[in-house]
Amino acid sequence: ILFMTLYSHGVQKRSTMRFGLGLIARLPQFFKYRFNRFIATQKGAYIGHTASINYNFASKCGPKIKIHDYVSLDQKVDISSSRFNLEIKPHTIIGHHVTFLMGTHNINSENWENYRPGSGGLVIEEYVWICPKSTILPSVKRIGYGAVIGAGSLVTKDVPPMTIWAGNPARQIGVRKEVHKNVVVESLLGNDLLTYIKCRFSK
């Protein structure tokens, strides 16, 4: 069931001609993100049908990558390695040039092997917003529900739910009061063709 939002209300109010023009404008983005999803899934990743991922990220994916529906990864979002688990849960927004450093090298080993401190991978909970040019280090295991990471931040440790972090290294600077529940996340990068059509014909 689609809830009535400013987005859906706007789509339903459009004239037939404006709605048609909106369809045409969305087609290139739809096929681009479908292609990127195909590339990632061919490498074994799980990518939700409504997720928007860029080609650079898709080309580095592997079986340990799981991106849920309604996730938006802007241009130049990068992952250093697909050897370790990365899960991004629904309704997460990740700005351009965000880097996930998933592993590092053991500087005390003659083999200088790639490893991740501790155990497990990285989980990003629902409704997180990571602003542009932030870097998430391998020491981070979880970014909690509704957390916000300010632009250009260097995140070195886990981030609690509904907190706002910024800086280098990042530290908590505030508390978030509400999450973006009424945002059509896929529309942020123009990958909302199917949602656009559903909104038009929903009652």
MOFENPE-V638285 format. One record per helix or strand. SS is the DSSP state (~ for helix, > for strand). FROM is the first residue (numbers start at 1). TO is the last residue. If there is no record, write none. Layout:
SS:FROM:TO / SS:FROM:TO
//
This chain:
~:6:13 / ~:16:42 / >:46:47 / >:52:52 / ~:55:59 / >:65:67 / >:72:73 / >:78:79 / >:86:88 / >:93:94 / >:99:100 / >:104:105 / >:114:115 / >:122:124 / >:129:130 / >:135:136 / >:142:143 / >:148:149 / >:154:155 / >:159:159 / >:163:168 / >:170:175 / ~:185:189 / ~:193:201
//
